[in-house]
Amino acid sequence: MAKYIFVTGGVTSSLGKGIIAASLAKLLQARGLRVTIQKFDPYINVDPGTMNPYEHGECYVTEDGAETDLDLGHYERFLNIFTSQANNVTTGRIYQTVINKEREGAYLGKTVQVIPHITDEIKRRMLQLGQDDKYDIVITEIGGTVGDIESLPFVEAMRQLQWELPEEDTVLVHLTLIPYLKAAKELKTKPTQHSVKMLSQEGVNPDIIVCRTEKQLTTELKRKIALFCNVRQEAVIEAMDASTIYEVPLLMMREQLDLICLKKLNITGYKEPELTKWKEFLDKLKYPKSKVTIGLIGKYIELQDAYKSILESFIHAGAINECQVQVVNVHSEFITEQNVKEKLCGLDGLLVAPGFGHRGVEGKIISVKYARENGLPFFGICLGMQMAVIEFARNVLGLTDAHSTEMDPDTKNPVIDLMEGQKKVTAKGGTMRLGAYPCDIKAGSLAAKIYDKTSITERHRHRWEFNNKYIEQYEKAGMIASGKNPATDLVEIVELPGHPFFVGVQYHPELKSTVENPQPIFVNFVRAAKEYAEKIAVVQRPAVQGEIA
């Protein structure tokens, strides 16, 4: 049987429970333990797949095709292991399961209630990953903030598990905020005390308190928190703001968070943490030898989490190239033929981001044209690839009305069309082409050079595809389909031979980039941007009119 660590949050949201959970998991993994993390979200949506990116950031897709919370991306990037549908559970999914059982008569006519029916289903899901001897420790992050009505069933299920399981099989880590009042020049512990009190009123007492803080905690402050929150002083952990999330595991190791958990769980025989590769990555990240500026052309740039995996992939790729990647956000909705040069001329590379809907697509198409005609390294992901296909049709093939049927259902040249299997789909949730699919790469192509292989698998999230009726026209004009799905012949990769770097992919490569295995296209794209920057005059380069990510 696995042992269980629960991570809750108090005082305010967005404190970084996911990063703390991932950092703790990384330390335990580095000591030789088999660890996984799961996220329980209190919202009633079945999953984030139908949410606007402004609502909840990006929707992270797993290998098995689950649309999940973006924190699962952190888990995979830190641990370098895959997550699955079982690693993300929402209130909506819990209630959906219970209601379906009730309709089937599974409860034998009993009154269905939050306790025990909802909490029993939550507990079943909490224990699920630890049942098959695959993991030594399962870390469960509870979304939301203690005191929220939505999170009460999860806290109650956690309380019941603490009572049902042996004492040495569970640990509760509570993350809080220690605010610094500039006027008083003091760190204040009262919000943490209230948060722990609220948790205690729900029948749960934390074993460890992790304190997010801008200033260093004194011994006296730690003693005060321990005294009023009923934990040992060594179990009050300082979590100072870090320059990068990838420093947090080392900060938590210094605070001995992993050792305190291991002691409470009565686990022995572990080794000293092996973090050599992690430290090498951090060294390259902190001390780059060069710098490039990449333009991220998107329409959700007001919220950084909308492109979280892309931004993290640039960090991984930058480190391996010993290069600082400065990502500049450029809103596609405001790019026109008249201002495109002004907005993009200071860039070393251009990434056109994924998305849905017609808003901002013309700006993306104009941006692709600028990159193609000016030899600027270009990388298009999902919708970004589709915009590259449309731009090429309009400006090279002469199909001036070419478009995607997503934006123009009546276009006479649907170079991007709805997939055959999607044409009868009406429900929106979980019905796209999701998860990992194989791709065969054409030998001798740039894609084959990038991956150093001719057979790969990558993750997808789309309904529209390249219309193969036009493929002969494209390849005659110079744009080749260098990657295809072997079963359906769906075009997965397009590229322009002769261009310094011009690659569009239908899949989402950013979803598989980790610290230990940076995604190959991002690595090569950053390398191409470096080469581009070295070739052009850098003196008095105009500033890019965007927002630095």
N, C-alpha and C positions, 0 to 999 in steps of 0.2 A: 504493500500500500504506500502511495505517495504521501508526503506531508504537504501542508497547505499554508501559504502566506497570503494574507489579505491586505490590500492597500486601499485606504480610504482618504478622503480629503475634507478639510474644514476651513472655515473663515471665508474663503473665496474660491471661485473656480479658476481654472488656467494656472494653477500653481506648478503643474508638472508632475502629476501622479504617474503618467505614462513613462516619463524619463526616469523617475526614481525607481519604478518597477523594473524597467528595462536595465537600468544600471545595477540594481541588486541581482537580477537574473544573470547579467554578464559576469559579475564577481563570483557567483555560485558556480556558474558554468566553468569559469577559469580555474576553479578549485577541483574540477573533475566530476561535478554533479550533473545529472541530466535534468534540465529545467525547461519549462514552458510557461507562457503567460497568457492569460485570457482576460477579456474586457467585458464587463457587464454594464450596459448603458441603460439609464432609466427612462429614455424616451419611448413613446408608444409606437413610433414607426417600427415596422418589422425589421428593416435594415436601412442604412443611409443611402441606398441605391436610388431612391426617388427624391432625395433632398437636393435643393439648390446648393451649390458650393458655398454661397454666402452664409448659409445656415450652419453648416457643420464642417466646412473645409472639404478637402478631397475625399472621394470614396475610394478606399483601398481595396483592391481585388486580390484574393488569394489564389493559389495554384488550382484549388478545386472549384473556383468560380464563385466564391462567396463575396458579396459586396459588404464591406465591413468598415469599422471606424478607423480613422487614420492612425490611431495609436498602434494598431497591428503592424503598420509600417515601421515604427520605431522598434517594436519587438524583433522583427525580422532583421532590420539593419544592425541591431546590437548583437543578436545571438547568431546570426548567419544560419538560421534554420527556418523552414516554412511553417506558417500557421495555416489554419483551416477554418471552415464554418464553425467548428466547435469552439474556436477561440474568441468568438464575439457573439454575445447574447444580449438581446434587448427586451425591455418590458413587453413590447409588441409581440415578439416571438414567444415569450413565456405565456402570455394571455391567449395567443392564437392556439398554442398547443393544448392548453387547459380547456378552452372552449370547444375545440375539435373533439377532445376526449368526452366532454359532457354530451355533445351531440351524438356521439357513438354509443352512449350509455355506459361508459367505462366506470362511472362513479355510482352506478346502481341506484340512481334516484336520489342520492344525498344532495343536500344543499351545498353548492360549490362556493367556497369562501377563500378569502386571501390566505387565512390560516385554517387548515393546513394545505390546501390544494395548490395555491400559487407558490407558497414558500417551499413546498415539497418539490415542485418542478424546478425552482431555482436551485435548491440543494442538489438535485439530480444532475443538473448542468454543471454546477460548481465541482462536483466530484468526478464527472465523466472522464476528463482527461487523465485522471490519476488511477483509473481502474485496471489498466492492462499492463502494468509493470514497465511502461515505456519511459516514465519520468520518476525521478526521485522527489522533485519539488514542483508543485504547481502554484504559480503566483496569480492571484485574482485581483484585478483592479476594479474597484467599484466606482463607476462614473458619477458625476454630480458632486454635490457638497452635502455633508452631514447636516440634517435639519430639513432638507428638501422633502416634500411629501412624496415625490416620485421614487426616492431612494429607500423609503422605509421598508418595503418588503425585502429588499436585498440585505439591509442591515439586520432585519429579523432572521432571515435565513442564515446569515453569518453567525448570529448569536446562537441559534439552534445547533449549528455544526460545532461551535466551540464547546457546547454542552455534550453533544453526542460523541464526538471523537476524543481519543485520549489527549490529555493536557499537552503532551509533548508533540502533538501532531499539527498544532495550529499556532500561528503567530499573527498578530494584527499590528500593522504599521500605519500610523496616522500622520498624514502630512498637513501641516498648518502654516500660517503666515505669522511672522513676528515683524510687525510694521515698525518703521523708524520715523518718529516725529521730529522733523527738522527744527520746529520751534522750540521744543523741549530738549532736543538733542539726546533723545532716549529711544531705546528699543522697548516696545510694549508687549508684555506677555498676556495681557488680559483677554484678547481675542482667542488665543490658544486655550486658555483656561475655560472659556465659555464653550468653545468647540468640543473639548474633551468632556465637559459637563453634559452637554447635549447628547453626546455619544453614550455616556454612562447612563443617562436617563432612558435610553433605548435598550439598556441591558448589556452593553458591550464596553469593555475597558481595553484601551490600547496597551500593547506591550512595549512599543517603541514609538517615540514621537520625533518626526523629522521636521525641522523648522526651516522654512524658506526665509532668507534674511539678506538684506543688503550689507549689513555690518556683522562683524564677528561677534559671536555670543561669548560673554565672559563666563567664567566658572560659576560666579554668583547667579547669573541669569539661568544657567542650566540647572543649578540647584533649586532655584525658585520654581521653575517649570516642573521639575521632577516632584517637588514637594506637593504642589497644588494639583498636579495631574496624576499623582499616584503611580509613578514609574521610577525605576532606578535612574540615578543621575547619568550613568554611562549609556542609558537607553535614550537620552535626549541628544539627537543628532543634528549637527549644524549643516545646512545645505545653502551655502553661499551662492550668489549669482555667479555663473561661470561665463567665460568668453565664448564657449561652444558647448553644446549638449554632450559632446564626446569626451569632455573633461569630467563629467559628473561621476562615472564609475570610479575614477581615481580619487575624487573627493570623498565619495562614500567609503572607499577602502581605507582612506586615512582616518575616517570617523569610525571604522570597524563595524559598519552596519551589517555586513555579511557575517562576521564572527558572532555578533550578538544574536542574530537569527539562528545560526547553527547551534549555538549553546542552548537557546530556548527550545529548539527542535530536537535536542539531544542527539545530534549527528556528529559522529567522530570519524576519524580515518581519512579526512580530506587533506589535500595537498596545498602547498603554497600556490597562490594564483599565478597562472601563466598569461601574462599580458604583454609579451614582447612585441607582437605585431600591432597591438592596439597603441602602444607607446610610440612605435615607429610612425604609425599613421598620424598621431597627434603632433609629432615633431615636424613632419613634412607640412602638416596643415598650418602650424604656427609660424613656420619659417620658410615661406615660399621663396623661390629664386626668380620668379617672373610673375606677370599679371596680365590677365585678359579681361575684356569687357564683353559680356554676352547679352544680347537683347532678348528678353522673353516677351514675345508678342502674344498677349492673351486678353481676355475680356472679364476676368475675375480678379484683376491685380490688386483691387482694394483690400483683399483678404489674402495674406501670404499663405495661409494653410490650404488655400484652394489648389496650390501647386507644390505642396510640401515635398512629395517624393522627388519631383524634378529638381528642386533646390538642394535637397540632400544628395542627390546623384551628382550634382555639380561639385559639391564639397568632396565627395569620394574621388571623382575623376580629377579634380584639381590637385588633391594631395598626391596622387600617384604620379602626376605630371610635375610635381613640385611647383605648382602654379596657383596663385590666388585668382579665383574666378569671381569677378564682380558681376552680379546679375542685375541688369537694369530693366525694370518693368516698363513696357510701352503698351498703352491701351489701344487695342486694334480698332476700336470704334472711332478713334480720332485720327487715324492714318488716312491720308488722301494722296492722290497722284501729285498734288501741288506741294505737300509738305513732307513726303516720305524721305527725301534726301536729307532734309534738315533734321528729321527725327532719328534716322538710322546711320548717318554717315560716320559717326564716331565709334562704331561697333567693330569687334573682331570676329563676331559670329552671331548667328540669328537662329533662335529656336521658336518655332510657331507651335503653340501649346494646344492640347486637346480641348474639347468642349462640345456643346450641343446648341442647336438653334441658329437662326439667321443673323442675330445681332453681332456686328463686328467682323463678319466673314470677308467683306470686301476689303477691309483694312489688312486682313491676313493675306489675301490674294495679292494685293499691291506690294506687301512686304516680301513675299516670295519672289515676285518679279524683280524687285530691287536686288535681292541676294543672287538670283540667277544671272542677271545681266552684269553685275559688278564683281562677280567672282568671290562674293562674301560667303564663307562657310555657312551652310544651311542644314538644319535638322528639323524635320517635321514629325510630330507624334499624333497618330490617329487622325483627328480632324485636320491637324497640321499637314499630314501627308495628303489628305484629300484636297486641301487648298492648293498644294503644289501641283496636283494632277489637273485641277481646274485651270490654274494659271497657265500651264503648259498648253492645254487645249486651246485656250483663248488666244494666246499670244505667239504660239509656235505653229500649232496645227491649223489655226485660222477659224476655229469653231467659236466665234465670238459670243454665242449665247450658251456655251457649255456651262453646266452647273451640276449641283447635287440635287436629287429629288427631295432631299430633306428640306432644302431652302426654296426650291422651285419645282413643285411636283409636275408642272407642265412643260419643263424645258425640252426642247427638241433634241438636245445632245446631253443626255444624262450620263456623263462620264463617271459619275458616282451615283450608284443606285442602291435601293433597299435590297438587302440580301433576300434570296428566295424564301428561306425558312422563316423570315420575319414578316412576310407580307400578310399573313393571317393572324398575327399576334395583336391583341388589343390590350391586354393587361400590361402595365408598365414595370412593376416590381419584379426584379430577378429574371427578366425574359430576354435580355440582350445576349449576344454571344460573349460568354464570360469564361474566364479562367485560362489555363495553359493549353495551347495547341501547338502542334509541330509545324515547322517551316523548313523546306528544302531550299538551300541557297545555291545559286548558279556559280559554278567553279570559275575562278578568275575574276570575279566581280569584286567591287570594293567591299561589299558586305561579307564575302568569304574571307577577305583579308582582315577585316575588323574582327570577326568571330574566330578566325583561324580554324574553321570547320564548315562543313556544308549541310549540317543538320542540327537544328536548334529547337527549343521550345520557349515560347514567350507568352505573357498573359494579355488577354484581350478584354475589351469592354466597348462594343459597338453594335450598330444595326446596319449601317451602310458600308458598301465596299466598292472597290474599283470595278467598273463595268468592263468585263473581258471582251465585249464586242468591239472595243476600241483599241485593244492591246497591240494589234499589228500596226496601226497608225502611229502609236506612241514609239514603238521600237524602231520603226523606219526613220522617225524624226530625231531619235537620239536618247529618249528616256526609256530605260530598260526596267523590266520587272525582274529584279535579281533574287527575289524570294517569294515562294508560293507555298500554300498549304498543299501537301501531297494528296490529300483525300478529295478536296473540293476545288482545287486549282485557284483558290482565292489569292489575289495578289497581296503579299505581306510587306514587301520592300520594293521601293522604286529608287533609282539613282540616275545621275547624269554623268557618264564617263567624260573625262576632260575638264570637268569643273573641279576646283580645289577640294571641295567637300560638299556634296549635295545628296542627302539621304532622307527619304521619308519612309516611315514605318506605320503599318496599320495597328500594330500592337502597342503596348505600354512598357517599354524597356525600363523605365524608371522604377517600376514596382519590384524589380529583382536586384537592384543595386544595394550592396552592403559595404561596410567598412572593409571587410576581408576580401570581398569580390566585387570591386567596382564594375559597373555595367560597361561592356566593351565599346558600345557606340558613343556613350558619353566620354569615355577616355580618349577615343580617337577624334571626336569632335573638338574637345578642348585642345588636343595636340594640333589639330588643323588650325584652330583659332590662334594658337601661339605662333605657328609658322606664318600665318597671315599677318599678324601684328609685327613680326620681325621684318617682313618684306616691305611694309608701307612706311612712309614717313610719319614719325610719331610726334615731331615737333609741332606745336601749336595745333594739335588735333582739336576739332570742335567738340564741345561737350554734347553728350546725348541727352535729348529732352525726355527724360523718363524718371522713374522713381527707383532708387537703389534698393534692391531686395535685402 
